[in-house]
Amino acid sequence: MRALYISHNGMLEGLGRAQVLPYLKGLGKRGVAIDLLSFELAGSDQDAISTLASSLVGSGVRWTPLVRKRDSRLRVKVEEAAKGVTQALRIAIARRPDIVHGRNHLPTAIADVIATMLPRARLVFDCRGLLGDENVDAGHWTKDRIEYRLVKRYEAHAFRRADGVVVLTDALRRMATDKGWFGRAQVEVIPCCVDTEAFRFDADERSRMRRELGLGDRCVLVYAGSLGSWYREADIARVAGIAKKRAGKPISFLLLTPSKPDALVALLRENGLLENEIVVRSVRPNEMPSHVMAADVGVSFIMSCFSKIASSPTKVAEYLACGLPVILNGDIGDQADLAVETQACVVVQRFSDDVLVPAVDKVLSLSAEPIEARVRAAREVATRRFGLEEVGVARYEHLYESVVSKGLS
């Protein structure tokens, strides 16, 4: 089987490294020959591109990088799409893929053109979120903007046109089914998964990193990832303040982010944390596992809004894979389902003190379990619900086989 996979996210970026390449390499090992067409940020390091290209030799993935500008204007995106169609068509004519797979809306529009020109090719729309509604919820667009109308119109077309659809959550699948959004598509729910070999617990590495970060024997809460519009920074800081009062031992807050940290640091200070209790680092993707496993509790709070019905936060899977119990809010995607995972997850539905205080007590109690038991419980949930091979690659393989066999019947 051959697939042409198109991503507007670059493979040199954290998202491409964590949420594209591992899946494609896994499919490559299972016999799927993949051509990957990605848009790398303008100014990307050419040595890094060469190094990554060399690393993919023999993996079953052939990579063609194009250039993406840091410019979200409609005209620029149309120009990039046109270049993508030209290059994708060259690849498709040479390789004759069975599957043309678009990761999100713009790549799917490119894939749609190619699949239409190659009648035997099946189209997969990998919906990573409700893009138009995300931009509205974030305050970037209004619903009368032409960008919003175009995105929603194409989204509706892609759901109806595609032979296969990937969504991140059962919540979105149920809603879209009820509203009649899907056409002939085989629909697969594939959450943001984690490579449990890359994100794993290592006692010696944990000790080394805790010494390097100056964490001592403190109880360490960690937040990993971007900050800003989607993230409930005030509530993250409140949880840290409650933990400081109730942990029964000194605490630290480890902030691992590429974003400007000043606002969250100020909120942590307002909630009682001292300067020497806040550790801020910006780390490369390959350094993230060792930093996360140095902590004791993972925190993930995201703003509740319509578009987040489609979201699957990667950080939750990564915390669990590193052996950390997690405190998170349940009104995002399928996160409410994690409430049954009582040995690894604490799910809150509101942010009032009467909810947060017992939730913090519970997650602190989980973090204080013997570390072998704590890690075993968290990683079991990570593997069963978010395992890269067990869930992600297996479901992509099943989708590919299903849409190809349906096309042949």
C-alpha positions as a Python dict, from the first residue, in 0.01 Angstrom:
ca = {
    (1, 'M'): (0, 0, 0),
    (2, 'R'): (120, 353, -81),
    (3, 'A'): (16, 679, 83),
    (4, 'L'): (84, 1044, 10),
    (5, 'Y'): (66, 1236, 340),
    (6, 'I'): (43, 1617, 331),
    (7, 'S'): (107, 1834, 639),
    (8, 'H'): (110, 2212, 668),
    (9, 'N'): (301, 2171, 993),
    (10, 'G'): (676, 2128, 956),
    (11, 'M'): (863, 1819, 1060),
    (12, 'L'): (1129, 2032, 1231),
    (13, 'E'): (862, 2168, 1466),
    (14, 'G'): (760, 2001, 1790),
    (15, 'L'): (416, 1913, 1655),
    (16, 'G'): (561, 1743, 1348),
    (17, 'R'): (816, 1557, 1557),
    (18, 'A'): (559, 1433, 1809),
    (19, 'Q'): (234, 1401, 1614),
    (20, 'V'): (331, 1321, 1255),
    (21, 'L'): (665, 1142, 1219),
    (22, 'P'): (615, 873, 1486),
    (23, 'Y'): (285, 764, 1328),
    (24, 'L'): (431, 759, 977),
    (25, 'K'): (737, 562, 1086),
    (26, 'G'): (503, 316, 1258),
    (27, 'L'): (300, 275, 941),
    (28, 'G'): (624, 236, 745),
    (29, 'K'): (722, -56, 969),
    (30, 'R'): (386, -213, 892),
    (31, 'G'): (451, -205, 520),
    (32, 'V'): (290, 122, 413),
    (33, 'A'): (516, 312, 170),
    (34, 'I'): (471, 681, 253),
    (35, 'D'): (556, 999, 69),
    (36, 'L'): (550, 1289, 315),
    (37, 'L'): (501, 1643, 184),
    (38, 'S'): (539, 1905, 457),
    (39, 'F'): (565, 2283, 479),
    (40, 'E'): (868, 2387, 683),
    (41, 'L'): (887, 2736, 829),
    (42, 'A'): (1077, 2986, 617),
    (43, 'G'): (1433, 3018, 747),
    (44, 'S'): (1447, 2661, 879),
    (45, 'D'): (1799, 2532, 938),
    (46, 'Q'): (1914, 2351, 624),
    (47, 'D'): (2150, 2131, 824),
    (48, 'A'): (1857, 2021, 1038),
    (49, 'I'): (1658, 1942, 725),
    (50, 'S'): (1946, 1735, 587),
    (51, 'T'): (1990, 1552, 918),
    (52, 'L'): (1621, 1466, 940),
    (53, 'A'): (1610, 1355, 577),
    (54, 'S'): (1905, 1121, 641),
    (55, 'S'): (1737, 980, 951),
    (56, 'L'): (1430, 884, 747),
    (57, 'V'): (1626, 670, 501),
    (58, 'G'): (1510, 313, 540),
    (59, 'S'): (1205, 408, 750),
    (60, 'G'): (952, 368, 471),
    (61, 'V'): (900, 747, 464),
    (62, 'R'): (1018, 960, 168),
    (63, 'W'): (1015, 1328, 267),
    (64, 'T'): (973, 1634, 45),
    (65, 'P'): (987, 1967, 237),
    (66, 'L'): (828, 2285, 100),
    (67, 'V'): (835, 2632, 260),
    (68, 'R'): (568, 2793, 479),
    (69, 'K'): (568, 3164, 560),
    (70, 'R'): (491, 3310, 902),
    (71, 'D'): (196, 3489, 746),
    (72, 'S'): (-167, 3386, 790),
    (73, 'R'): (-319, 3609, 521),
    (74, 'L'): (-556, 3430, 286),
    (75, 'R'): (-355, 3523, -23),
    (76, 'V'): (-40, 3367, 124),
    (77, 'K'): (-219, 3043, 215),
    (78, 'V'): (-367, 3018, -135),
    (79, 'E'): (-18, 3057, -283),
    (80, 'E'): (119, 2787, -54),
    (81, 'A'): (-171, 2557, -145),
    (82, 'A'): (-100, 2606, -516),
    (83, 'K'): (265, 2511, -465),
    (84, 'G'): (152, 2213, -263),
    (85, 'V'): (-79, 2092, -541),
    (86, 'T'): (201, 2119, -799),
    (87, 'Q'): (449, 1919, -589),
    (88, 'A'): (191, 1668, -467),
    (89, 'L'): (83, 1600, -823),
    (90, 'R'): (443, 1531, -926),
    (91, 'I'): (477, 1280, -642),
    (92, 'A'): (139, 1122, -713),
    (93, 'I'): (206, 1072, -1084),
    (94, 'A'): (539, 907, -1003),
    (95, 'R'): (424, 693, -711),
    (96, 'R'): (49, 635, -769),
    (97, 'P'): (-66, 636, -403),
    (98, 'D'): (-363, 433, -284),
    (99, 'I'): (-426, 692, -10),
    (100, 'V'): (-395, 1071, -26),
    (101, 'H'): (-399, 1190, 336),
    (102, 'G'): (-441, 1556, 437),
    (103, 'R'): (-354, 1659, 790),
    (104, 'N'): (-616, 1925, 863),
    (105, 'H'): (-799, 2159, 630),
    (106, 'L'): (-550, 2319, 388),
    (107, 'P'): (-354, 1996, 329),
    (108, 'T'): (-683, 1813, 272),
    (109, 'A'): (-781, 2068, 8),
    (110, 'I'): (-453, 1985, -167),
    (111, 'A'): (-512, 1611, -118),
    (112, 'D'): (-867, 1650, -251),
    (113, 'V'): (-736, 1786, -583),
    (114, 'I'): (-488, 1500, -615),
    (115, 'A'): (-738, 1229, -522),
    (116, 'T'): (-984, 1370, -775),
    (117, 'M'): (-722, 1357, -1050),
    (118, 'L'): (-625, 1000, -958),
    (119, 'P'): (-963, 819, -952),
    (120, 'R'): (-837, 505, -774),
    (121, 'A'): (-680, 707, -488),
    (122, 'R'): (-879, 732, -165),
    (123, 'L'): (-900, 1065, 24),
    (124, 'V'): (-844, 1081, 402),
    (125, 'F'): (-938, 1401, 589),
    (126, 'D'): (-746, 1408, 916),
    (127, 'C'): (-945, 1668, 1110),
    (128, 'R'): (-716, 1793, 1386),
    (129, 'G'): (-979, 2034, 1515),
    (130, 'L'): (-1259, 2269, 1410),
    (131, 'L'): (-1021, 2523, 1259),
    (132, 'G'): (-1269, 2801, 1185),
    (133, 'D'): (-1435, 2776, 1526),
    (134, 'E'): (-1095, 2767, 1698),
    (135, 'N'): (-1006, 3100, 1538),
    (136, 'V'): (-1341, 3246, 1646),
    (137, 'D'): (-1309, 3113, 2001),
    (138, 'A'): (-955, 3254, 2021),
    (139, 'G'): (-1077, 3596, 1907),
    (140, 'H'): (-877, 3593, 1583),
    (141, 'W'): (-1180, 3583, 1352),
    (142, 'T'): (-1549, 3661, 1360),
    (143, 'K'): (-1808, 3444, 1190),
    (144, 'D'): (-1867, 3703, 918),
    (145, 'R'): (-1502, 3694, 807),
    (146, 'I'): (-1443, 3543, 464),
    (147, 'E'): (-1172, 3318, 610),
    (148, 'Y'): (-1421, 3165, 852),
    (149, 'R'): (-1686, 3114, 585),
    (150, 'L'): (-1438, 2954, 345),
    (151, 'V'): (-1295, 2722, 608),
    (152, 'K'): (-1639, 2608, 729),
    (153, 'R'): (-1761, 2558, 373),
    (154, 'Y'): (-1459, 2345, 286),
    (155, 'E'): (-1479, 2157, 617),
    (156, 'A'): (-1838, 2054, 538),
    (157, 'H'): (-1731, 1948, 188),
    (158, 'A'): (-1433, 1749, 319),
    (159, 'F'): (-1645, 1558, 570),
    (160, 'R'): (-1888, 1462, 291),
    (161, 'R'): (-1627, 1398, 20),
    (162, 'A'): (-1364, 1199, 210),
    (163, 'D'): (-1341, 822, 196),
    (164, 'G'): (-1187, 822, 544),
    (165, 'V'): (-1210, 1076, 826),
    (166, 'V'): (-996, 1097, 1138),
    (167, 'V'): (-1120, 1292, 1440),
    (168, 'L'): (-945, 1324, 1774),
    (169, 'T'): (-1244, 1266, 2000),
    (170, 'D'): (-1555, 1055, 2036),
    (171, 'A'): (-1731, 1372, 2142),
    (172, 'L'): (-1680, 1526, 1797),
    (173, 'R'): (-1765, 1199, 1622),
    (174, 'R'): (-2097, 1176, 1807),
    (175, 'M'): (-2188, 1539, 1741),
    (176, 'A'): (-2093, 1521, 1373),
    (177, 'T'): (-2287, 1196, 1329),
    (178, 'D'): (-2596, 1344, 1495),
    (179, 'K'): (-2576, 1650, 1270),
    (180, 'G'): (-2526, 1441, 957),
    (181, 'W'): (-2187, 1591, 874),
    (182, 'F'): (-2025, 1270, 752),
    (183, 'G'): (-2093, 1138, 405),
    (184, 'R'): (-1959, 804, 286),
    (185, 'A'): (-1654, 814, 510),
    (186, 'Q'): (-1513, 545, 730),
    (187, 'V'): (-1461, 740, 1056),
    (188, 'E'): (-1181, 660, 1300),
    (189, 'V'): (-1125, 826, 1639),
    (190, 'I'): (-751, 863, 1700),
    (191, 'P'): (-653, 1084, 1997),
    (192, 'C'): (-316, 1257, 2019),
    (193, 'C'): (-99, 963, 2115),
    (194, 'V'): (238, 931, 2284),
    (195, 'D'): (545, 726, 2206),
    (196, 'T'): (574, 538, 2534),
    (197, 'E'): (932, 445, 2453),
    (198, 'A'): (1041, 808, 2412),
    (199, 'F'): (825, 926, 2703),
    (200, 'R'): (901, 679, 2976),
    (201, 'F'): (1015, 670, 3334),
    (202, 'D'): (1382, 621, 3421),
    (203, 'A'): (1473, 648, 3789),
    (204, 'D'): (1835, 745, 3728),
    (205, 'E'): (1741, 1010, 3471),
    (206, 'R'): (1475, 1147, 3705),
    (207, 'S'): (1731, 1182, 3985),
    (208, 'R'): (1984, 1346, 3755),
    (209, 'M'): (1733, 1597, 3624),
    (210, 'R'): (1600, 1683, 3968),
    (211, 'R'): (1956, 1760, 4079),
    (212, 'E'): (2016, 1968, 3767),
    (213, 'L'): (1697, 2168, 3824),
    (214, 'G'): (1760, 2207, 4197),
    (215, 'L'): (1434, 2037, 4295),
    (216, 'G'): (1567, 1837, 4591),
    (217, 'D'): (1297, 1626, 4752),
    (218, 'R'): (1018, 1876, 4686),
    (219, 'C'): (677, 1782, 4549),
    (220, 'V'): (695, 1914, 4192),
    (221, 'L'): (400, 2021, 3979),
    (222, 'V'): (470, 2056, 3608),
    (223, 'Y'): (301, 2241, 3325),
    (224, 'A'): (442, 2162, 2979),
    (225, 'G'): (344, 2338, 2658),
    (226, 'S'): (229, 2666, 2516),
    (227, 'L'): (65, 2944, 2716),
    (228, 'G'): (-180, 3211, 2612),
    (229, 'S'): (-532, 3213, 2470),
    (230, 'W'): (-649, 2856, 2534),
    (231, 'Y'): (-492, 2793, 2871),
    (232, 'R'): (-642, 2863, 3212),
    (233, 'E'): (-332, 3019, 3363),
    (234, 'A'): (-516, 3167, 3661),
    (235, 'D'): (-652, 2825, 3756),
    (236, 'I'): (-316, 2657, 3699),
    (237, 'A'): (-167, 2906, 3945),
    (238, 'R'): (-453, 2850, 4192),
    (239, 'V'): (-382, 2476, 4192),
    (240, 'A'): (-16, 2546, 4265),
    (241, 'G'): (-113, 2775, 4552),
    (242, 'I'): (-349, 2516, 4699),
    (243, 'A'): (-81, 2249, 4663),
    (244, 'K'): (169, 2464, 4852),
    (245, 'K'): (-71, 2490, 5144),
    (246, 'R'): (-172, 2124, 5150),
    (247, 'A'): (124, 1918, 5031),
    (248, 'G'): (276, 1876, 5375),
    (249, 'K'): (623, 1933, 5227),
    (250, 'P'): (797, 2199, 5016),
    (251, 'I'): (681, 2226, 4656),
    (252, 'S'): (813, 2359, 4327),
    (253, 'F'): (636, 2450, 4005),
    (254, 'L'): (819, 2345, 3690),
    (255, 'L'): (712, 2543, 3383),
    (256, 'L'): (828, 2399, 3050),
    (257, 'T'): (718, 2632, 2775),
    (258, 'P'): (835, 2799, 2454),
    (259, 'S'): (595, 3086, 2531),
    (260, 'K'): (663, 3403, 2724),
    (261, 'P'): (615, 3289, 3087),
    (262, 'D'): (577, 3625, 3264),
    (263, 'A'): (198, 3624, 3309),
    (264, 'L'): (185, 3275, 3461),
    (265, 'V'): (488, 3342, 3680),
    (266, 'A'): (317, 3655, 3814),
    (267, 'L'): (2, 3455, 3888),
    (268, 'L'): (206, 3188, 4069),
    (269, 'R'): (361, 3460, 4284),
    (270, 'E'): (14, 3600, 4359),
    (271, 'N'): (-87, 3253, 4479),
    (272, 'G'): (195, 3234, 4728),
    (273, 'L'): (483, 3071, 4544),
    (274, 'L'): (827, 3219, 4606),
    (275, 'E'): (1080, 3295, 4337),
    (276, 'N'): (1292, 2992, 4431),
    (277, 'E'): (985, 2766, 4404),
    (278, 'I'): (928, 2846, 4034),
    (279, 'V'): (1155, 2687, 3773),
    (280, 'V'): (1112, 2796, 3411),
    (281, 'R'): (1273, 2622, 3116),
    (282, 'S'): (1234, 2623, 2738),
    (283, 'V'): (1345, 2281, 2623),
    (284, 'R'): (1388, 2106, 2290),
    (285, 'P'): (1139, 1828, 2205),
    (286, 'N'): (1394, 1552, 2269),
    (287, 'E'): (1460, 1698, 2618),
    (288, 'M'): (1095, 1705, 2721),
    (289, 'P'): (1066, 1347, 2858),
    (290, 'S'): (1355, 1383, 3105),
    (291, 'H'): (1217, 1715, 3230),
    (292, 'V'): (859, 1590, 3268),
    (293, 'M'): (962, 1275, 3458),
    (294, 'A'): (1141, 1497, 3709),
    (295, 'A'): (801, 1614, 3834),
    (296, 'D'): (538, 1446, 4051),
    (297, 'V'): (208, 1591, 3920),
    (298, 'G'): (106, 1702, 3570),
    (299, 'V'): (-135, 1995, 3526),
    (300, 'S'): (-352, 2056, 3216),
    (301, 'F'): (-628, 2319, 3228),
    (302, 'I'): (-775, 2447, 2901),
    (303, 'M'): (-1044, 2707, 2834),
    (304, 'S'): (-1387, 2557, 2772),
    (305, 'C'): (-1541, 2660, 2439),
    (306, 'F'): (-1725, 2499, 2148),
    (307, 'S'): (-1419, 2418, 1937),
    (308, 'K'): (-1256, 2224, 2220),
    (309, 'I'): (-1503, 1940, 2171),
    (310, 'A'): (-1253, 1833, 1904),
    (311, 'S'): (-934, 1862, 2112),
    (312, 'S'): (-704, 1594, 2253),
    (313, 'P'): (-425, 1760, 2455),
    (314, 'T'): (-92, 1590, 2388),
    (315, 'K'): (50, 1693, 2725),
    (316, 'V'): (-192, 1467, 2914),
    (317, 'A'): (-66, 1155, 2735),
    (318, 'E'): (296, 1264, 2785),
    (319, 'Y'): (252, 1323, 3159),
    (320, 'L'): (96, 980, 3203),
    (321, 'A'): (364, 806, 2998),
    (322, 'C'): (630, 962, 3223),
    (323, 'G'): (456, 815, 3527),
    (324, 'L'): (280, 1126, 3658),
    (325, 'P'): (-74, 1147, 3792),
    (326, 'V'): (-261, 1428, 3616),
    (327, 'I'): (-513, 1693, 3720),
    (328, 'L'): (-720, 1822, 3429),
    (329, 'N'): (-1061, 1962, 3336),
    (330, 'G'): (-1323, 1730, 3192),
    (331, 'D'): (-1508, 1966, 2957),
    (332, 'I'): (-1245, 1930, 2682),
    (333, 'G'): (-1283, 1662, 2414),
    (334, 'D'): (-1307, 1318, 2577),
    (335, 'Q'): (-1127, 1412, 2899),
    (336, 'A'): (-1436, 1349, 3112),
    (337, 'D'): (-1386, 979, 3031),
    (338, 'L'): (-1060, 986, 3226),
    (339, 'A'): (-1254, 1027, 3552),
    (340, 'V'): (-1276, 646, 3571),
    (341, 'E'): (-894, 623, 3579),
    (342, 'T'): (-890, 692, 3951),
    (343, 'Q'): (-531, 573, 4007),
    (344, 'A'): (-383, 820, 3759),
    (345, 'C'): (-625, 1101, 3672),
    (346, 'V'): (-818, 1362, 3870),
    (347, 'V'): (-1083, 1530, 3656),
    (348, 'V'): (-1251, 1855, 3761),
    (349, 'Q'): (-1570, 1995, 3610),
    (350, 'R'): (-1562, 2332, 3786),
    (351, 'F'): (-1295, 2563, 3924),
    (352, 'S'): (-1454, 2663, 4254),
    (353, 'D'): (-1256, 2607, 4573),
    (354, 'D'): (-1495, 2333, 4687),
    (355, 'V'): (-1392, 2134, 4378),
    (356, 'L'): (-1025, 2229, 4344),
    (357, 'V'): (-920, 2170, 4706),
    (358, 'P'): (-1028, 1802, 4725),
    (359, 'A'): (-900, 1749, 4369),
    (360, 'V'): (-557, 1878, 4466),
    (361, 'D'): (-564, 1661, 4779),
    (362, 'K'): (-643, 1357, 4562),
    (363, 'V'): (-369, 1418, 4304),
    (364, 'L'): (-114, 1487, 4580),
    (365, 'S'): (-216, 1158, 4741),
    (366, 'L'): (-158, 977, 4410),
    (367, 'S'): (181, 1141, 4371),
    (368, 'A'): (283, 1021, 4717),
    (369, 'E'): (223, 654, 4634),
    (370, 'P'): (536, 436, 4609),
    (371, 'I'): (693, 549, 4287),
    (372, 'E'): (692, 207, 4120),
    (373, 'A'): (315, 174, 4174),
    (374, 'R'): (250, 533, 4069),
    (375, 'V'): (445, 497, 3747),
    (376, 'R'): (287, 161, 3665),
    (377, 'A'): (-67, 298, 3707),
    (378, 'A'): (-4, 610, 3498),
    (379, 'R'): (175, 429, 3215),
    (380, 'E'): (-97, 165, 3195),
    (381, 'V'): (-349, 441, 3120),
    (382, 'A'): (-112, 607, 2874),
    (383, 'T'): (-57, 282, 2682),
    (384, 'R'): (-419, 171, 2678),
    (385, 'R'): (-574, 503, 2584),
    (386, 'F'): (-294, 691, 2405),
    (387, 'G'): (-24, 439, 2308),
    (388, 'L'): (137, 531, 1976),
    (389, 'E'): (154, 173, 1846),
    (390, 'E'): (-139, 27, 2035),
    (391, 'V'): (-387, 305, 1947),
    (392, 'G'): (-248, 553, 1695),
    (393, 'V'): (-64, 343, 1437),
    (394, 'A'): (-306, 51, 1469),
    (395, 'R'): (-609, 270, 1400),
    (396, 'Y'): (-445, 450, 1107),
    (397, 'E'): (-353, 113, 957),
    (398, 'H'): (-711, -9, 1003),
    (399, 'L'): (-849, 306, 839),
    (400, 'Y'): (-615, 278, 542),
    (401, 'E'): (-701, -88, 488),
    (402, 'S'): (-1073, -18, 521),
    (403, 'V'): (-1091, 266, 269),
    (404, 'V'): (-869, 88, 17),
    (405, 'S'): (-1066, -237, 37),
    (406, 'K'): (-1393, -44, 12),
    (407, 'G'): (-1263, 127, -302),
    (408, 'L'): (-1176, -208, -457),
    (409, 'S'): (-1514, -367, -382),
}
